[in-house]
Amino acid sequence: VMVLYNFKSITVVPSGKDFVDIILSKTQRKTPTIIHKHYQITRIRQFYMRKVKFTQQNFHDKITQILTDFPVLDDIHPFYADLINVLYDKDHYKLALGQLNTARHLIDNLGKDY
Protein backbone atom coordinates (compact mmCIF):
# COMPACT_ATOMS: atom_id res chain seq x y z
CA VAL A 1 0.00 0.00 0.00
CA MET A 2 1.46 3.30 -1.07
CA VAL A 3 1.18 6.26 1.24
CA LEU A 4 0.61 9.78 -0.04
CA TYR A 5 3.31 11.77 1.64
CA ASN A 6 3.56 15.47 2.39
CA PHE A 7 7.28 16.29 2.36
CA LYS A 8 6.56 19.86 3.44
CA SER A 9 5.51 18.59 6.87
CA ILE A 10 9.07 17.49 7.71
CA THR A 11 10.49 19.67 10.47
CA VAL A 12 13.96 21.12 10.01
CA VAL A 13 16.51 19.01 11.88
CA PRO A 14 18.94 21.18 13.84
CA SER A 15 22.67 20.45 13.96
CA GLY A 16 23.81 18.30 16.88
CA LYS A 17 25.10 21.31 18.82
CA ASP A 18 21.91 23.33 18.21
CA PHE A 19 19.81 20.29 19.13
CA VAL A 20 21.52 20.04 22.53
CA ASP A 21 21.32 23.82 23.06
CA ILE A 22 17.57 23.84 22.29
CA ILE A 23 16.85 21.00 24.72
CA LEU A 24 19.05 22.31 27.53
CA SER A 25 17.72 25.86 27.31
CA LYS A 26 14.19 24.44 27.49
CA THR A 27 15.20 22.42 30.57
CA GLN A 28 16.66 25.57 32.11
CA ARG A 29 13.45 27.54 31.43
CA LYS A 30 10.95 24.89 32.52
CA THR A 31 12.53 23.39 35.64
CA PRO A 32 13.56 24.97 38.97
CA THR A 33 16.98 26.61 38.84
CA ILE A 34 17.96 27.42 42.42
CA ILE A 35 19.18 25.12 45.15
CA HIS A 36 19.41 26.66 48.61
CA LYS A 37 22.19 25.74 51.03
CA HIS A 38 19.77 24.41 53.64
CA TYR A 39 18.15 21.83 51.29
CA GLN A 40 18.35 18.21 52.41
CA ILE A 41 20.39 15.90 50.17
CA THR A 42 17.20 14.06 49.12
CA ARG A 43 15.69 17.32 47.91
CA ILE A 44 18.86 18.19 45.99
CA ARG A 45 18.89 14.73 44.41
CA GLN A 46 15.22 15.13 43.44
CA PHE A 47 16.03 18.55 41.93
CA TYR A 48 18.63 17.03 39.57
CA MET A 49 16.61 13.88 38.86
CA ARG A 50 13.76 16.10 37.70
CA LYS A 51 16.12 17.91 35.32
CA VAL A 52 17.47 14.61 33.94
CA LYS A 53 13.94 13.22 33.41
CA PHE A 54 12.73 16.46 31.82
CA THR A 55 15.75 16.56 29.48
CA GLN A 56 15.31 12.88 28.58
CA GLN A 57 11.61 13.38 27.80
CA ASN A 58 12.34 16.38 25.58
CA PHE A 59 15.05 14.54 23.66
CA HIS A 60 12.65 11.60 23.28
CA ASP A 61 9.84 13.82 21.96
CA LYS A 62 12.07 15.75 19.55
CA ILE A 63 13.73 12.61 18.13
CA THR A 64 10.35 10.87 17.85
CA GLN A 65 9.05 13.90 15.91
CA ILE A 66 11.97 13.60 13.46
CA LEU A 67 11.54 9.84 13.06
CA THR A 68 7.80 10.29 12.50
CA ASP A 69 8.24 13.16 10.02
CA PHE A 70 10.67 11.39 7.72
CA PRO A 71 9.02 8.85 5.42
CA VAL A 72 9.72 5.12 5.42
CA LEU A 73 11.14 4.63 1.92
CA ASP A 74 9.28 1.35 1.36
CA ASP A 75 5.95 3.11 1.99
CA ILE A 76 6.23 6.00 -0.46
CA HIS A 77 5.84 6.18 -4.24
CA PRO A 78 8.85 4.61 -6.02
CA PHE A 79 9.51 7.92 -7.79
CA TYR A 80 10.14 9.67 -4.46
CA ALA A 81 12.09 6.71 -3.06
CA ASP A 82 14.35 6.83 -6.16
CA LEU A 83 14.69 10.60 -5.87
CA ILE A 84 15.78 10.31 -2.23
CA ASN A 85 18.23 7.60 -3.24
CA VAL A 86 19.75 9.78 -5.98
CA LEU A 87 19.90 12.95 -3.89
CA TYR A 88 20.86 11.44 -0.56
CA ASP A 89 21.63 7.69 -0.85
CA LYS A 90 19.02 5.31 0.49
CA ASP A 91 21.42 3.35 2.71
CA HIS A 92 22.78 6.50 4.33
CA TYR A 93 19.22 7.74 4.90
CA LYS A 94 18.16 4.49 6.58
CA LEU A 95 21.36 4.40 8.62
CA ALA A 96 20.83 7.98 9.84
CA LEU A 97 17.27 7.22 10.96
CA GLY A 98 18.47 4.02 12.61
CA GLN A 99 21.14 5.93 14.52
CA LEU A 100 18.54 8.43 15.70
CA ASN A 101 16.39 5.57 16.92
CA THR A 102 19.38 4.11 18.79
CA ALA A 103 20.17 7.52 20.32
CA ARG A 104 16.56 7.82 21.50
CA HIS A 105 16.75 4.36 23.07
CA LEU A 106 20.04 5.16 24.87
CA ILE A 107 18.69 8.49 26.15
CA ASP A 108 15.53 6.72 27.39
CA ASN A 109 17.71 4.23 29.28
CA LEU A 110 19.65 7.09 30.87
CA GLY A 111 16.36 8.61 32.00
CA LYS A 112 15.27 5.28 33.50
CA ASP A 113 18.51 5.01 35.47
CA TYR A 114 17.63 8.22 37.27
N, CA, C and O atoms as CSV, one atom per row, in Angstrom:
chain,resi,resn,atom,element,x,y,z
A,1,VAL,N,N,0.851,-1.186,0.000
A,1,VAL,CA,C,0.000,0.000,0.000
A,1,VAL,C,C,0.891,1.241,0.000
A,1,VAL,O,O,1.752,1.410,0.864
A,2,MET,N,N,0.665,2.092,-0.977
A,2,MET,CA,C,1.462,3.299,-1.071
A,2,MET,C,C,0.820,4.423,-0.275
A,2,MET,O,O,-0.399,4.592,-0.281
A,3,VAL,N,N,1.656,5.184,0.405
A,3,VAL,CA,C,1.182,6.264,1.244
A,3,VAL,C,C,1.422,7.580,0.512
A,3,VAL,O,O,2.512,7.818,-0.009
A,4,LEU,N,N,0.395,8.436,0.475
A,4,LEU,CA,C,0.608,9.784,-0.042
A,4,LEU,C,C,1.363,10.539,1.028
A,4,LEU,O,O,0.964,10.543,2.192
A,5,TYR,N,N,2.454,11.177,0.640
A,5,TYR,CA,C,3.309,11.768,1.644
A,5,TYR,C,C,3.496,13.251,1.409
A,5,TYR,O,O,3.758,13.684,0.286
A,6,ASN,N,N,3.359,14.030,2.472
A,6,ASN,CA,C,3.560,15.473,2.388
A,6,ASN,C,C,4.962,15.812,2.907
A,6,ASN,O,O,5.188,15.885,4.115
A,7,PHE,N,N,5.889,16.017,1.982
A,7,PHE,CA,C,7.276,16.285,2.362
A,7,PHE,C,C,7.435,17.639,3.044
A,7,PHE,O,O,8.413,17.869,3.755
A,8,LYS,N,N,6.474,18.534,2.827
A,8,LYS,CA,C,6.556,19.863,3.439
A,8,LYS,C,C,6.351,19.807,4.949
A,8,LYS,O,O,6.695,20.747,5.666
A,9,SER,N,N,5.784,18.694,5.428
A,9,SER,CA,C,5.509,18.591,6.868
A,9,SER,C,C,6.746,18.203,7.682
A,9,SER,O,O,6.701,18.193,8.912
A,10,ILE,N,N,7.846,17.886,7.000
A,10,ILE,CA,C,9.069,17.494,7.712
A,10,ILE,C,C,9.652,18.714,8.426
A,10,ILE,O,O,9.881,19.756,7.812
A,11,THR,N,N,9.887,18.568,9.727
A,11,THR,CA,C,10.492,19.671,10.471
A,11,THR,C,C,11.984,19.738,10.158
A,11,THR,O,O,12.611,18.725,9.846
A,12,VAL,N,N,12.536,20.932,10.246
A,12,VAL,CA,C,13.963,21.120,10.008
A,12,VAL,C,C,14.717,20.476,11.169
A,12,VAL,O,O,14.394,20.705,12.334
A,13,VAL,N,N,15.715,19.677,10.841
A,13,VAL,CA,C,16.505,19.010,11.877
A,13,VAL,C,C,17.703,19.894,12.208
A,13,VAL,O,O,18.518,20.187,11.333
A,14,PRO,N,N,17.815,20.322,13.470
A,14,PRO,CA,C,18.942,21.183,13.836
A,14,PRO,C,C,20.256,20.394,13.862
A,14,PRO,O,O,20.251,19.164,13.922
A,15,SER,N,N,21.365,21.110,13.816
A,15,SER,CA,C,22.671,20.451,13.960
A,15,SER,C,C,22.740,19.847,15.363
A,15,SER,O,O,21.952,20.206,16.237
A,16,GLY,N,N,23.674,18.942,15.570
A,16,GLY,CA,C,23.809,18.302,16.877
A,16,GLY,C,C,23.974,19.301,18.006
A,16,GLY,O,O,23.335,19.179,19.051
A,17,LYS,N,N,24.837,20.294,17.794
A,17,LYS,CA,C,25.095,21.307,18.824
A,17,LYS,C,C,23.831,22.115,19.109
A,17,LYS,O,O,23.476,22.336,20.267
A,18,ASP,N,N,23.148,22.558,18.036
A,18,ASP,CA,C,21.911,23.327,18.214
A,18,ASP,C,C,20.844,22.489,18.905
A,18,ASP,O,O,20.099,22.988,19.749
A,19,PHE,N,N,20.776,21.222,18.545
A,19,PHE,CA,C,19.807,20.291,19.131
A,19,PHE,C,C,19.975,20.265,20.652
A,19,PHE,O,O,19.008,20.409,21.401
A,20,VAL,N,N,21.219,20.079,21.089
A,20,VAL,CA,C,21.515,20.040,22.527
A,20,VAL,C,C,21.194,21.385,23.172
A,20,VAL,O,O,20.599,21.431,24.249
A,21,ASP,N,N,21.587,22.484,22.516
A,21,ASP,CA,C,21.320,23.822,23.060
A,21,ASP,C,C,19.826,24.066,23.236
A,21,ASP,O,O,19.397,24.614,24.251
A,22,ILE,N,N,19.030,23.657,22.240
A,22,ILE,CA,C,17.572,23.837,22.292
A,22,ILE,C,C,16.993,23.090,23.490
A,22,ILE,O,O,16.210,23.647,24.259
A,23,ILE,N,N,17.382,21.829,23.641
A,23,ILE,CA,C,16.849,20.998,24.723
A,23,ILE,C,C,17.281,21.533,26.084
A,23,ILE,O,O,16.462,21.643,26.996
A,24,LEU,N,N,18.563,21.868,26.227
A,24,LEU,CA,C,19.055,22.314,27.533
A,24,LEU,C,C,18.495,23.676,27.927
A,24,LEU,O,O,18.241,23.922,29.106
A,25,SER,N,N,18.302,24.564,26.954
A,25,SER,CA,C,17.720,25.862,27.309
A,25,SER,C,C,16.257,25.689,27.718
A,25,SER,O,O,15.763,26.409,28.586
A,26,LYS,N,N,15.569,24.737,27.093
A,26,LYS,CA,C,14.185,24.443,27.490
A,26,LYS,C,C,14.158,23.874,28.912
A,26,LYS,O,O,13.297,24.237,29.713
A,27,THR,N,N,15.100,22.987,29.219
A,27,THR,CA,C,15.200,22.418,30.567
A,27,THR,C,C,15.442,23.533,31.577
A,27,THR,O,O,14.838,23.556,32.649
A,28,GLN,N,N,16.320,24.445,31.227
A,28,GLN,CA,C,16.655,25.568,32.107
A,28,GLN,C,C,15.428,26.448,32.357
A,28,GLN,O,O,15.204,26.906,33.478
A,29,ARG,N,N,14.636,26.681,31.305
A,29,ARG,CA,C,13.449,27.537,31.426
A,29,ARG,C,C,12.317,26.877,32.200
A,29,ARG,O,O,11.599,27.545,32.945
A,30,LYS,N,N,12.154,25.561,32.026
A,30,LYS,CA,C,10.945,24.895,32.518
A,30,LYS,C,C,11.128,24.112,33.820
A,30,LYS,O,O,10.169,23.526,34.323
A,31,THR,N,N,12.332,24.096,34.366
A,31,THR,CA,C,12.534,23.394,35.640
A,31,THR,C,C,13.139,24.369,36.650
A,31,THR,O,O,13.735,25.374,36.262
A,32,PRO,N,N,12.989,24.076,37.942
A,32,PRO,CA,C,13.556,24.968,38.969
A,32,PRO,C,C,15.060,25.145,38.765
A,32,PRO,O,O,15.738,24.235,38.289
A,33,THR,N,N,15.576,26.316,39.127
A,33,THR,CA,C,16.980,26.609,38.839
A,33,THR,C,C,17.820,26.889,40.080
A,33,THR,O,O,19.044,26.979,39.984
A,34,ILE,N,N,17.192,27.028,41.234
A,34,ILE,CA,C,17.958,27.421,42.421
A,34,ILE,C,C,17.906,26.338,43.486
A,34,ILE,O,O,16.843,25.818,43.825
A,35,ILE,N,N,19.081,26.016,44.002
A,35,ILE,CA,C,19.184,25.118,45.154
A,35,ILE,C,C,19.686,25.962,46.319
A,35,ILE,O,O,20.704,26.645,46.206
A,36,HIS,N,N,18.979,25.913,47.423
A,36,HIS,CA,C,19.415,26.662,48.605
A,36,HIS,C,C,20.313,25.793,49.478
A,36,HIS,O,O,20.196,24.568,49.492
A,37,LYS,N,N,21.207,26.448,50.200
A,37,LYS,CA,C,22.188,25.736,51.029
A,37,LYS,C,C,21.542,24.804,52.043
A,37,LYS,O,O,22.086,23.743,52.349
A,38,HIS,N,N,20.393,25.192,52.559
A,38,HIS,CA,C,19.769,24.415,53.637
A,38,HIS,C,C,18.982,23.192,53.141
A,38,HIS,O,O,18.445,22.440,53.954
A,39,TYR,N,N,18.907,22.983,51.813
A,39,TYR,CA,C,18.155,21.827,51.290
A,39,TYR,C,C,18.773,20.510,51.756
A,39,TYR,O,O,19.994,20.361,51.811
A,40,GLN,N,N,17.906,19.569,52.085
A,40,GLN,CA,C,18.348,18.212,52.409
A,40,GLN,C,C,18.896,17.560,51.139
A,40,GLN,O,O,18.522,17.932,50.027
A,41,ILE,N,N,19.783,16.588,51.319
A,41,ILE,CA,C,20.391,15.901,50.171
A,41,ILE,C,C,19.324,15.232,49.299
A,41,ILE,O,O,19.464,15.194,48.076
A,42,THR,N,N,18.265,14.706,49.913
A,42,THR,CA,C,17.203,14.056,49.118
A,42,THR,C,C,16.507,15.071,48.213
A,42,THR,O,O,16.139,14.753,47.082
A,43,ARG,N,N,16.329,16.281,48.713
A,43,ARG,CA,C,15.689,17.323,47.906
A,43,ARG,C,C,16.604,17.763,46.763
A,43,ARG,O,O,16.138,18.040,45.658
A,44,ILE,N,N,17.893,17.826,47.034
A,44,ILE,CA,C,18.865,18.193,45.992
A,44,ILE,C,C,18.900,17.102,44.917
A,44,ILE,O,O,18.936,17.395,43.722
A,45,ARG,N,N,18.890,15.851,45.357
A,45,ARG,CA,C,18.886,14.730,44.411
A,45,ARG,C,C,17.630,14.793,43.539
A,45,ARG,O,O,17.700,14.622,42.322
A,46,GLN,N,N,16.493,15.038,44.170
A,46,GLN,CA,C,15.224,15.133,43.441
A,46,GLN,C,C,15.266,16.270,42.413
A,46,GLN,O,O,14.761,16.131,41.299
A,47,PHE,N,N,15.875,17.391,42.803
A,47,PHE,CA,C,16.034,18.554,41.928
A,47,PHE,C,C,16.749,18.157,40.630
A,47,PHE,O,O,16.298,18.503,39.538
A,48,TYR,N,N,17.867,17.428,40.756
A,48,TYR,CA,C,18.634,17.026,39.574
A,48,TYR,C,C,17.964,15.891,38.812
A,48,TYR,O,O,18.026,15.847,37.583
A,49,MET,N,N,17.325,14.977,39.529
A,49,MET,CA,C,16.612,13.882,38.857
A,49,MET,C,C,15.501,14.446,37.975
A,49,MET,O,O,15.267,13.967,36.865
A,50,ARG,N,N,14.824,15.464,38.484
A,50,ARG,CA,C,13.759,16.101,37.702
A,50,ARG,C,C,14.324,16.701,36.415
A,50,ARG,O,O,13.711,16.591,35.352
A,51,LYS,N,N,15.482,17.328,36.513
A,51,LYS,CA,C,16.121,17.907,35.323
A,51,LYS,C,C,16.507,16.823,34.313
A,51,LYS,O,O,16.305,16.981,33.109
A,52,VAL,N,N,17.066,15.718,34.826
A,52,VAL,CA,C,17.465,14.614,33.943
A,52,VAL,C,C,16.241,14.047,33.232
A,52,VAL,O,O,16.266,13.847,32.018
A,53,LYS,N,N,15.164,13.785,33.986
A,53,LYS,CA,C,13.939,13.219,33.408
A,53,LYS,C,C,13.331,14.178,32.382
A,53,LYS,O,O,12.903,13.755,31.308
A,54,PHE,N,N,13.296,15.453,32.715
A,54,PHE,CA,C,12.733,16.462,31.817
A,54,PHE,C,C,13.532,16.520,30.513
A,54,PHE,O,O,12.963,16.565,29.422
A,55,THR,N,N,14.864,16.516,30.649
A,55,THR,CA,C,15.747,16.558,29.478
A,55,THR,C,C,15.554,15.307,28.626
A,55,THR,O,O,15.445,15.389,27.403
A,56,GLN,N,N,15.513,14.152,29.282
A,56,GLN,CA,C,15.308,12.879,28.577
A,56,GLN,C,C,13.992,12.900,27.803
A,56,GLN,O,O,13.950,12.506,26.638
A,57,GLN,N,N,12.924,13.356,28.444
A,57,GLN,CA,C,11.610,13.380,27.802
A,57,GLN,C,C,11.606,14.306,26.588
A,57,GLN,O,O,10.999,13.989,25.565
A,58,ASN,N,N,12.279,15.442,26.700
A,58,ASN,CA,C,12.337,16.384,25.578
A,58,ASN,C,C,13.157,15.847,24.415
A,58,ASN,O,O,12.779,16.017,23.255
A,59,PHE,N,N,14.279,15.200,24.719
A,59,PHE,CA,C,15.051,14.542,23.656
A,59,PHE,C,C,14.185,13.478,22.982
A,59,PHE,O,O,14.136,13.388,21.756
A,60,HIS,N,N,13.504,12.674,23.800
A,60,HIS,CA,C,12.647,11.602,23.281
A,60,HIS,C,C,11.596,12.176,22.322
A,60,HIS,O,O,11.421,11.680,21.209
A,61,ASP,N,N,10.905,13.223,22.767
A,61,ASP,CA,C,9.836,13.820,21.958
A,61,ASP,C,C,10.374,14.398,20.653
A,61,ASP,O,O,9.779,14.209,19.592
A,62,LYS,N,N,11.499,15.102,20.736
A,62,LYS,CA,C,12.067,15.755,19.549
A,62,LYS,C,C,12.562,14.705,18.537
A,62,LYS,O,O,12.336,14.843,17.334
A,63,ILE,N,N,13.233,13.664,19.031
A,63,ILE,CA,C,13.729,12.613,18.133
A,63,ILE,C,C,12.559,11.835,17.537
A,63,ILE,O,O,12.581,11.483,16.358
A,64,THR,N,N,11.541,11.568,18.349
A,64,THR,CA,C,10.347,10.870,17.850
A,64,THR,C,C,9.689,11.688,16.742
A,64,THR,O,O,9.250,11.133,15.734
A,65,GLN,N,N,9.621,13.002,16.926
A,65,GLN,CA,C,9.055,13.895,15.906
A,65,GLN,C,C,9.815,13.758,14.587
A,65,GLN,O,O,9.207,13.665,13.521
A,66,ILE,N,N,11.136,13.745,14.663
A,66,ILE,CA,C,11.966,13.605,13.461
A,66,ILE,C,C,11.712,12.250,12.801
A,66,ILE,O,O,11.500,12.169,11.591
A,67,LEU,N,N,11.735,11.188,13.608
A,67,LEU,CA,C,11.544,9.837,13.063
A,67,LEU,C,C,10.153,9.669,12.454
A,67,LEU,O,O,9.979,8.922,11.491
A,68,THR,N,N,9.172,10.359,13.013
A,68,THR,CA,C,7.804,10.285,12.495
A,68,THR,C,C,7.660,11.110,11.217
A,68,THR,O,O,6.957,10.713,10.288
A,69,ASP,N,N,8.333,12.261,11.182
A,69,ASP,CA,C,8.238,13.162,10.024
A,69,ASP,C,C,8.845,12.559,8.762
A,69,ASP,O,O,8.277,12.685,7.677
A,70,PHE,N,N,9.985,11.914,8.897
A,70,PHE,CA,C,10.669,11.392,7.715
A,70,PHE,C,C,10.003,10.105,7.241
A,70,PHE,O,O,9.706,9.222,8.045
A,71,PRO,N,N,9.769,10.001,5.929
A,71,PRO,CA,C,9.024,8.848,5.415
A,71,PRO,C,C,9.829,7.549,5.446
A,71,PRO,O,O,11.055,7.557,5.338
A,72,VAL,N,N,9.116,6.444,5.594
A,72,VAL,CA,C,9.717,5.122,5.419
A,72,VAL,C,C,9.772,4.896,3.909
A,72,VAL,O,O,8.740,4.921,3.238
A,73,LEU,N,N,10.968,4.678,3.377
A,73,LEU,CA,C,11.143,4.628,1.920
A,73,LEU,C,C,10.292,3.552,1.253
A,73,LEU,O,O,9.835,3.731,0.125
A,74,ASP,N,N,10.079,2.442,1.944
A,74,ASP,CA,C,9.284,1.352,1.358
A,74,ASP,C,C,7.802,1.701,1.250
A,74,ASP,O,O,7.055,1.036,0.532
A,75,ASP,N,N,7.374,2.753,1.970
A,75,ASP,CA,C,5.951,3.115,1.989
A,75,ASP,C,C,5.574,4.195,0.980
A,75,ASP,O,O,4.391,4.400,0.708
A,76,ILE,N,N,6.562,4.885,0.426
A,76,ILE,CA,C,6.231,6.003,-0.461
A,76,ILE,C,C,6.349,5.589,-1.928
A,76,ILE,O,O,6.904,4.538,-2.248
A,77,HIS,N,N,5.822,6.427,-2.804
A,77,HIS,CA,C,5.845,6.177,-4.241
A,77,HIS,C,C,7.285,5.933,-4.695
A,77,HIS,O,O,8.200,6.641,-4.274
A,78,PRO,N,N,7.487,4.928,-5.556
A,78,PRO,CA,C,8.851,4.606,-6.024
A,78,PRO,C,C,9.598,5.804,-6.612
A,78,PRO,O,O,10.821,5.888,-6.501
A,79,PHE,N,N,8.869,6.728,-7.235
A,79,PHE,CA,C,9.514,7.921,-7.789
A,79,PHE,C,C,10.238,8.693,-6.689
A,79,PHE,O,O,11.394,9.084,-6.851
A,80,TYR,N,N,9.545,8.909,-5.569
A,80,TYR,CA,C,10.139,9.667,-4.464
A,80,TYR,C,C,11.249,8.874,-3.780
A,80,TYR,O,O,12.262,9.440,-3.370
A,81,ALA,N,N,11.056,7.567,-3.659
A,81,ALA,CA,C,12.090,6.715,-3.063
A,81,ALA,C,C,13.363,6.777,-3.913
A,81,ALA,O,O,14.468,6.869,-3.380
A,82,ASP,N,N,13.197,6.727,-5.247
A,82,ASP,CA,C,14.348,6.827,-6.156
A,82,ASP,C,C,15.003,8.201,-6.063
A,82,ASP,O,O,16.228,8.318,-6.076
A,83,LEU,N,N,14.178,9.231,-5.970
A,83,LEU,CA,C,14.693,10.596,-5.875
A,83,LEU,C,C,15.530,10.762,-4.601
A,83,LEU,O,O,16.615,11.343,-4.635
A,84,ILE,N,N,15.023,10.253,-3.492
A,84,ILE,CA,C,15.779,10.313,-2.234
A,84,ILE,C,C,17.087,9.541,-2.381
A,84,ILE,O,O,18.132,9.975,-1.896
A,85,ASN,N,N,17.019,8.402,-3.050
A,85,ASN,CA,C,18.229,7.597,-3.239
A,85,ASN,C,C,19.273,8.342,-4.069
A,85,ASN,O,O,20.465,8.288,-3.764
A,86,VAL,N,N,18.831,9.034,-5.114
A,86,VAL,CA,C,19.750,9.781,-5.981
A,86,VAL,C,C,20.322,10.992,-5.238
A,86,VAL,O,O,21.526,11.244,-5.291
A,87,LEU,N,N,19.465,11.730,-4.552
A,87,LEU,CA,C,19.901,12.955,-3.886
A,87,LEU,C,C,20.659,12.689,-2.593
A,87,LEU,O,O,21.541,13.462,-2.218
A,88,TYR,N,N,20.321,11.603,-1.912
A,88,TYR,CA,C,20.856,11.438,-0.565
A,88,TYR,C,C,21.506,10.088,-0.302
A,88,TYR,O,O,22.336,9.985,0.601
A,89,ASP,N,N,21.168,9.071,-1.041
A,89,ASP,CA,C,21.632,7.688,-0.852
A,89,ASP,C,C,20.775,6.978,0.195
A,89,ASP,O,O,20.820,7.270,1.390
A,90,LYS,N,N,20.003,6.044,-0.314
A,90,LYS,CA,C,19.015,5.310,0.488
A,90,LYS,C,C,19.627,4.666,1.734
A,90,LYS,O,O,19.053,4.738,2.821
A,91,ASP,N,N,20.789,4.042,1.571
A,91,ASP,CA,C,21.418,3.353,2.707
A,91,ASP,C,C,21.831,4.335,3.797
A,91,ASP,O,O,21.662,4.068,4.987
A,92,HIS,N,N,22.370,5.467,3.377
A,92,HIS,CA,C,22.784,6.503,4.328
A,92,HIS,C,C,21.561,7.053,5.070
A,92,HIS,O,O,21.606,7.294,6.276
A,93,TYR,N,N,20.490,7.243,4.336
A,93,TYR,CA,C,19.219,7.738,4.897
A,93,TYR,C,C,18.712,6.788,5.977
A,93,TYR,O,O,18.389,7.207,7.089
A,94,LYS,N,N,18.648,5.488,5.628
A,94,LYS,CA,C,18.156,4.488,6.584
A,94,LYS,C,C,19.084,4.381,7.791
A,94,LYS,O,O,18.626,4.225,8.923
A,95,LEU,N,N,20.380,4.466,7.543
A,95,LEU,CA,C,21.364,4.404,8.621
A,95,LEU,C,C,21.194,5.586,9.584
A,95,LEU,O,O,21.235,5.419,10.803
A,96,ALA,N,N,21.003,6.777,9.018
A,96,ALA,CA,C,20.834,7.980,9.844
A,96,ALA,C,C,19.600,7.856,10.735
A,96,ALA,O,O,19.655,8.175,11.922
A,97,LEU,N,N,18.489,7.394,10.165
A,97,LEU,CA,C,17.267,7.222,10.961
A,97,LEU,C,C,17.458,6.135,12.019
A,97,LEU,O,O,16.959,6.253,13.138
A,98,GLY,N,N,18.177,5.086,11.657
A,98,GLY,CA,C,18.469,4.018,12.615
A,98,GLY,C,C,19.318,4.516,13.778
A,98,GLY,O,O,19.097,4.135,14.928
A,99,GLN,N,N,20.288,5.367,13.471
A,99,GLN,CA,C,21.140,5.928,14.524
A,99,GLN,C,C,20.345,6.848,15.444
A,99,GLN,O,O,20.574,6.875,16.653
A,100,LEU,N,N,19.416,7.597,14.872
A,100,LEU,CA,C,18.544,8.434,15.699
A,100,LEU,C,C,17.706,7.577,16.638
A,100,LEU,O,O,17.536,7.903,17.813
A,101,ASN,N,N,17.191,6.484,16.106
A,101,ASN,CA,C,16.388,5.571,16.916
A,101,ASN,C,C,17.223,4.987,18.059
A,101,ASN,O,O,16.744,4.869,19.187
A,102,THR,N,N,18.469,4.624,17.760
A,102,THR,CA,C,19.384,4.111,18.785
A,102,THR,C,C,19.670,5.180,19.841
A,102,THR,O,O,19.668,4.895,21.038
A,103,ALA,N,N,19.915,6.410,19.388
A,103,ALA,CA,C,20.170,7.518,20.319
A,103,ALA,C,C,18.978,7.710,21.253
A,103,ALA,O,O,19.147,7.899,22.458
A,104,ARG,N,N,17.777,7.662,20.691
A,104,ARG,CA,C,16.562,7.819,21.504
A,104,ARG,C,C,16.492,6.723,22.563
A,104,ARG,O,O,16.176,6.989,23.723
A,105,HIS,N,N,16.785,5.500,22.159
A,105,HIS,CA,C,16.750,4.359,23.074
A,105,HIS,C,C,17.772,4.528,24.209
A,105,HIS,O,O,17.459,4.274,25.372
A,106,LEU,N,N,18.988,4.956,23.868
A,106,LEU,CA,C,20.036,5.157,24.874
A,106,LEU,C,C,19.667,6.280,25.846
A,106,LEU,O,O,19.881,6.163,27.052
A,107,ILE,N,N,19.114,7.359,25.311
A,107,ILE,CA,C,18.687,8.485,26.150
A,107,ILE,C,C,17.555,8.044,27.080
A,107,ILE,O,O,17.526,8.421,28.252
A,108,ASP,N,N,16.622,7.243,26.554
A,108,ASP,CA,C,15.529,6.721,27.387
A,108,ASP,C,C,16.086,5.873,28.531
A,108,ASP,O,O,15.607,5.958,29.662
A,109,ASN,N,N,17.094,5.058,28.235
A,109,ASN,CA,C,17.711,4.231,29.280
A,109,ASN,C,C,18.395,5.087,30.344
A,109,ASN,O,O,18.332,4.776,31.533
A,110,LEU,N,N,19.045,6.162,29.913
A,110,LEU,CA,C,19.648,7.095,30.873
A,110,LEU,C,C,18.581,7.666,31.797
A,110,LEU,O,O,18.772,7.748,33.010
A,111,GLY,N,N,17.455,8.059,31.208
A,111,GLY,CA,C,16.356,8.605,31.999
A,111,GLY,C,C,15.822,7.601,33.004
A,111,GLY,O,O,15.473,7.964,34.127
A,112,LYS,N,N,15.757,6.337,32.600
A,112,LYS,CA,C,15.267,5.278,33.499
A,112,LYS,C,C,16.219,5.063,34.668
A,112,LYS,O,O,15.785,4.778,35.784
A,113,ASP,N,N,17.516,5.201,34.410
A,113,ASP,CA,C,18.514,5.007,35.465
A,113,ASP,C,C,18.374,6.033,36.585
A,113,ASP,O,O,18.788,5.785,37.717
A,114,TYR,N,N,17.793,7.176,36.266
A,114,TYR,CA,C,17.628,8.216,37.275
A,114,TYR,C,C,16.196,8.291,37.751
A,114,TYR,O,O,15.871,9.115,38.605
